[in-house]
Amino acid sequence: MTEQKQLRDYAIDENINTFALLKSVEARVTNSGKPYLAITVADRSMEISGMKWDSTEEEFKNLHAGEVVAVSGVRQEYRDKPQLKIFEVRPTTLGEPNNPADYMAAGPMKAKEMEEEVNSLLFQIVNPTWQRIVRYLLNEYHEKFFTYPAAKSNHHAFAGGLGFHTLSIARLAMSVSKQYDNVDASLLLAGALLHDLGKVLELSGPIATVYTVPGNLIGHIVLIDEQIVLAAKELNLDLFSEDMIVLRHVVLAHHGQLEFGSPVRPLIKEANILHQLDELDANIQSFDNALKDTEPGEFSARAWALDNRAVYKPTEK
């Protein structure tokens, strides 16, 4: 990709004229009946939303989420958040950048590196039922597991974020198991590796990520539980054995509260630990996201993922 200025490098009130990935585009109408486009674009540095006023139907029909576009406008700020006033947005033409992967944020590990570490962790699951289930499902969704984001816009919302977040939880799980000798390491690790796998069904993929119909109507927790049940049947495992029940419980309870999407609250130790580790890793990533563009000695913009807090970046010593 030709070297170009990144979106986060533009100052407030500076004109933007660049290429970016079109994350979303919606045709809307003002209160006075005038059409406009609500648009979100992104590159590897950030994503930014804005409006294109006085739009036409043809203009909307030519724009497709997931494609690279040429965009011009001015960077602004609204309620402490970056915003883009768009002058023009159009599909790229022959000879201009057109590879969406060049504009997608990626995690710190490559898919091959994550795959190798996951394969080594699988040998730590000594319970044969749990290992067979985990191996079966990771094989079933192998490519998606290592390329999908872990979220649409919050923590680990980058290509490969699902695998990276899962690995972070798995590492934490192994550390906790070593610290407390009465924790079932196999159960905790199996739950860690499976807990968010339903996001390969909840989300559309790493490019212009949206929630799928099953994702919106059912959610990743119930979706992965269904896959665990189907895997057990395929492997001729007793669905009502205690091994299967506790594995399903650990996964089903990992959001901790009913209002946060878990059908049940954690009622065994490993389920509660997984919930706490999931919260920890997500919050750390959310802090990193908020502080990424914050200068030392300054507060970040308010972060929805951190209960709308503006967090502080200490001065480097």
C-alpha positions in Angstrom: 0.0 0.0 0.0 1.3 3.5 -0.9 2.4 5.3 2.2 -0.3 7.8 3.3 -1.2 9.9 6.3 -3.2 8.0 8.9 -6.6 9.2 10.0 -5.4 9.7 13.6 -2.6 12.0 12.4 -5.0 14.6 11.2 -5.6 17.5 13.6 -8.9 19.1 14.5 -10.1 21.4 11.7 -7.6 19.9 9.3 -8.8 18.9 5.8 -8.7 15.2 5.0 -8.1 13.8 1.6 -7.3 10.1 1.7 -8.3 6.5 1.2 -10.0 4.5 3.9 -12.1 1.4 4.4 -15.8 2.0 4.4 -17.1 0.4 7.5 -20.8 1.4 7.2 -23.0 3.7 5.2 -26.7 4.6 5.9 -29.1 6.8 4.0 -31.0 9.1 6.3 -33.2 12.1 6.1 -33.1 15.3 8.2 -36.1 16.7 10.1 -36.7 19.0 7.1 -36.7 16.1 4.7 -33.2 16.5 3.2 -31.2 13.3 2.5 -27.8 12.7 3.9 -25.4 9.8 4.5 -24.2 8.6 7.9 -20.8 7.1 7.2 -18.0 5.4 9.2 -14.6 5.0 7.6 -11.4 3.5 9.1 -7.8 2.7 8.6 -5.3 0.8 10.8 -5.0 3.8 13.1 -8.7 4.4 14.0 -12.2 4.6 12.7 -14.2 7.8 12.5 -17.8 8.6 11.7 -19.4 11.6 10.0 -22.1 13.0 7.7 -22.2 13.6 4.0 -24.9 16.2 3.5 -27.1 16.8 0.4 -26.5 13.2 -0.8 -28.1 11.5 -3.8 -29.7 8.1 -4.2 -27.1 7.2 -6.9 -24.3 8.2 -4.5 -25.6 5.8 -1.9 -26.1 3.0 -4.3 -22.4 3.3 -5.4 -21.1 2.9 -1.9 -20.7 -0.6 -0.3 -19.5 -1.3 3.2 -16.3 -3.4 3.2 -14.7 -1.6 0.2 -12.0 1.0 0.0 -13.2 4.5 -0.8 -11.7 7.9 -1.5 -12.9 10.4 1.1 -12.4 14.1 1.6 -13.6 16.3 4.4 -12.5 18.0 7.6 -11.8 16.4 11.0 -13.9 17.9 13.7 -14.8 17.0 17.3 -18.2 16.5 18.9 -18.6 15.8 22.6 -14.9 15.0 23.0 -15.0 12.4 20.1 -13.5 12.7 16.7 -16.0 13.4 13.9 -15.7 13.8 10.1 -17.6 16.4 8.0 -17.5 14.7 4.6 -17.3 16.7 1.4 -17.0 13.8 -1.0 -16.8 10.0 -0.8 -16.6 7.7 -3.7 -15.4 4.2 -4.7 -11.8 3.9 -5.7 -11.0 3.7 -9.4 -8.4 1.7 -11.4 -4.9 2.3 -10.1 -6.1 3.5 -6.7 -5.9 1.4 -3.5 -8.6 -1.2 -3.3 -7.5 -3.9 -0.8 -9.5 -3.7 2.4 -6.9 -5.7 4.3 -4.5 -2.7 4.0 -6.9 -0.6 6.1 -7.8 -3.1 8.8 -6.4 -2.9 12.3 -4.6 -6.1 13.2 -3.5 -7.6 16.5 0.0 -8.1 17.8 0.1 -11.8 16.8 -0.1 -13.4 13.4 -2.6 -16.2 12.9 0.2 -18.9 12.6 1.7 -17.8 15.9 -1.7 -18.0 17.7 -2.4 -21.4 16.1 0.8 -22.8 17.4 0.2 -21.6 20.9 -3.4 -22.9 21.0 -2.2 -26.3 19.7 0.3 -26.5 22.6 -2.4 -25.5 25.1 -4.8 -28.2 24.0 -2.4 -30.8 25.5 -3.0 -29.3 28.9 -6.6 -30.3 28.8 -6.3 -33.8 30.3 -10.0 -34.6 30.5 -10.8 -36.5 27.3 -14.4 -35.3 26.9 -13.4 -31.6 27.2 -10.4 -32.1 24.9 -12.4 -33.8 22.2 -15.1 -31.1 22.3 -12.5 -28.2 22.1 -10.5 -29.9 19.4 -13.6 -30.6 17.3 -15.0 -27.0 17.5 -11.6 -25.3 17.0 -11.1 -27.5 13.9 -14.6 -26.7 12.7 -14.1 -23.0 12.9 -10.4 -22.9 12.5 -9.9 -20.1 9.9 -12.6 -17.8 11.4 -11.3 -18.3 15.0 -7.9 -16.8 14.1 -9.1 -14.0 11.8 -12.3 -12.7 13.3 -12.5 -9.8 15.7 -13.7 -10.3 19.3 -16.2 -7.5 19.0 -17.7 -5.0 16.5 -16.4 -1.9 18.2 -15.3 -2.5 21.8 -12.4 -4.6 23.1 -10.2 -6.5 20.6 -12.2 -5.2 17.7 -9.5 -5.9 15.2 -8.7 -8.7 12.7 -7.5 -11.7 14.7 -8.9 -10.2 17.9 -10.9 -13.2 18.8 -8.0 -15.6 18.8 -5.8 -13.1 20.6 -8.4 -12.4 23.3 -8.9 -16.1 23.7 -5.2 -16.7 24.1 -4.9 -14.0 26.7 -7.7 -15.6 28.7 -6.1 -19.0 28.3 -2.8 -17.8 29.6 -4.4 -16.1 32.6 -6.3 -19.3 33.2 -3.1 -21.4 33.3 -1.6 -18.8 35.7 -4.6 -19.0 38.1 -4.5 -22.8 38.0 -0.9 -22.7 39.1 -1.6 -20.2 41.9 -4.6 -22.2 43.3 -4.1 -25.9 43.4 -7.8 -26.7 43.9 -8.8 -25.2 40.6 -9.6 -27.7 37.8 -7.1 -26.5 35.2 -8.6 -28.6 32.4 -12.1 -27.3 32.9 -11.0 -23.7 33.2 -8.8 -23.9 30.1 -11.5 -25.7 28.0 -13.9 -23.0 29.0 -11.4 -20.3 28.1 -10.8 -21.6 24.6 -14.5 -22.0 23.9 -16.1 -19.1 25.7 -16.2 -16.6 22.8 -16.1 -19.0 19.8 -19.8 -18.2 19.2 -18.6 -14.9 17.8 -17.7 -16.5 14.6 -21.5 -16.9 14.2 -22.5 -13.7 15.9 -20.3 -11.4 13.8 -20.0 -11.1 10.0 -16.2 -11.2 9.8 -13.2 -8.9 10.1 -14.2 -6.5 7.2 -16.9 -4.0 8.0 -18.0 -6.1 10.9 -21.7 -6.2 11.7 -23.9 -8.4 13.8 -25.5 -11.3 11.9 -29.2 -12.1 12.3 -28.4 -15.1 14.7 -26.0 -12.7 16.5 -28.7 -10.2 17.1 -31.5 -12.6 17.9 -29.6 -15.2 19.9 -26.1 -14.0 20.8 -22.7 -15.7 20.9 -23.1 -17.4 24.3 -26.2 -19.4 23.3 -24.8 -20.0 19.8 -21.6 -21.6 21.1 -23.6 -23.7 23.6 -25.6 -25.0 20.7 -22.4 -25.9 18.9 -21.1 -27.7 22.0 -24.3 -29.8 22.0 -24.1 -30.6 18.3 -20.4 -31.5 18.8 -21.2 -33.9 21.7 -23.8 -35.6 19.5 -21.4 -35.9 16.6 -18.8 -37.4 18.9 -21.3 -39.7 20.7 -20.7 -38.1 24.1 -23.3 -38.3 26.8 -24.8 -34.8 26.8 -26.0 -35.2 30.4 -22.8 -36.5 31.9 -21.4 -34.2 34.6 -18.4 -33.4 32.3 -20.7 -32.0 29.7 -22.9 -30.2 32.1 -20.1 -28.4 33.9 -18.3 -27.5 30.6 -21.5 -26.0 29.2 -22.1 -24.1 32.5 -18.6 -22.5 32.5 -19.2 -21.2 28.9 -22.9 -20.2 29.5 -22.0 -18.2 32.7 -19.0 -16.3 31.5 -20.7 -12.9 31.3 -21.5 -13.3 35.0 -24.9 -11.6 35.1 -28.2 -12.3 33.4 -28.5 -8.7 32.3 -25.2 -9.0 30.5 -26.3 -12.0 28.4 -25.4 -15.1 30.4 -28.4 -17.4 30.8 -27.1 -18.5 34.2 -24.8 -16.9 36.8 -21.5 -18.7 37.7 -22.3 -21.4 40.2 -19.0 -23.3 40.2 -15.5 -21.9 40.9 -14.1 -22.3 37.4 -17.1 -20.5 35.9 -16.6 -17.6 38.2 -12.9 -17.4 37.5 -13.5 -17.4 33.7 -16.0 -14.6 34.1 -13.5 -12.5 36.1 -10.6 -13.2 33.7 -12.8 -12.3 30.7 -13.7 -9.0 32.4 -10.0 -8.3 33.3 -8.7 -8.9 29.8 -11.5 -6.9 28.1 -11.0 -4.0 30.5 -7.3 -3.9 30.0 -7.8 -3.8 26.2 -10.4 -1.0 26.6 -7.9 1.0 28.7 -5.3 0.5 26.0 -7.7 1.6 23.3 -8.7 4.8 25.3 -5.0 5.7 26.1 -3.6 4.9 22.6 -4.0 8.5 21.4 -3.8 10.2 24.8 -0.8 12.3 25.7 1.0 11.6 29.0 -0.5 13.8 31.7 -3.8 14.1 29.9 -7.2 12.4 30.2 -8.7 10.3 27.3 -12.0 11.0 25.7 -14.8 9.3 27.5 -14.9 5.6 26.7 -18.2 3.8 26.5 -16.5 0.5 27.2 -15.2 1.9 30.5 -18.6 3.0 31.8 -18.1 6.3 30.0 -15.1 7.2 32.0 -12.3 9.6 30.8 -9.2 7.8 32.0 -5.8 9.3 32.8 -2.4 8.5 31.3 0.3 9.1 33.9 3.3 11.2 32.9 6.2 9.0 31.8 9.2 9.1 34.3 
